[in-house]
């Protein structure tokens, strides 16, 4: 597992605008993905969670009484990139006592909510570290540029619903 160290006030080497404009977006977006998602996955692993565990807990907690296994799998499968079986994730959360199922509908237990909150707090630290030295305006511009690139290449540039 990659060790993610806290880098406060890291200075970046300056480059000419033309040199930056010529950089390969795929390489840089991939590098950003690996570092950001790696840091989040490392923090979730402290709670013995994967991202699909995290997504499941958040969705079920966020809309009580809505989510069945089939509906949640359909909603989340497009985000999962490690080949994790959602049925195994759901079974694991039920076995831990973090989720219950009644008539096919999942509910987060008190223990599950406590674990979700711990994981949320860990992820918030990664989020803060990721945003250090970046203004809100620059972050919004970055998201909009990436959304446009995704849409230009035939993907869905809308925010997840």
NORTASUL-V813970 format. One record per backbone hydrogen bond with DSSP energy under -0.5 kcal/mol. CO is the residue of the C=O (numbers start at 1). NH is the residue of the N-H. Records with the same first field share a line. If there is no record, write none. Layout:
CO = NH ; NH
This chain:
2 = 4
3 = 5
6 = 8
7 = 10
16 = 20
17 = 21
18 = 22
20 = 23
23 = 25
24 = 28
25 = 29
26 = 30
27 = 31
28 = 32
29 = 33
30 = 34
31 = 35
32 = 36
33 = 37 ; 38
34 = 38
35 = 39
36 = 40
37 = 41
38 = 42
39 = 43
40 = 44
41 = 45
42 = 46
43 = 46 ; 47
44 = 47 ; 49
45 = 48
50 = 54
51 = 55
52 = 56
53 = 57
54 = 58
55 = 59
56 = 60
57 = 61
58 = 62
59 = 63
61 = 64
63 = 66 ; 67
67 = 106
68 = 72
69 = 73
70 = 74
71 = 75
72 = 76
73 = 77
76 = 79 ; 80
77 = 80
84 = 86
85 = 88 ; 89
86 = 90
87 = 91
88 = 92
89 = 93
90 = 94
91 = 95
92 = 96
93 = 97 ; 98 ; 99
94 = 97
98 = 109
100 = 107
102 = 105
104 = 69
105 = 102
106 = 65
107 = 100
109 = 113
110 = 114
111 = 115
112 = 116
113 = 117
114 = 118
115 = 119
116 = 120
117 = 121
118 = 122
119 = 123
120 = 124
121 = 125
122 = 126
123 = 127
124 = 128
125 = 129
126 = 130
127 = 131
128 = 132
129 = 132
131 = 134
135 = 139
136 = 140
137 = 141
138 = 142
139 = 143
140 = 144
141 = 145
142 = 146
143 = 147
144 = 148
145 = 149
146 = 150
147 = 151
148 = 152
149 = 153
150 = 155
151 = 154
155 = 157
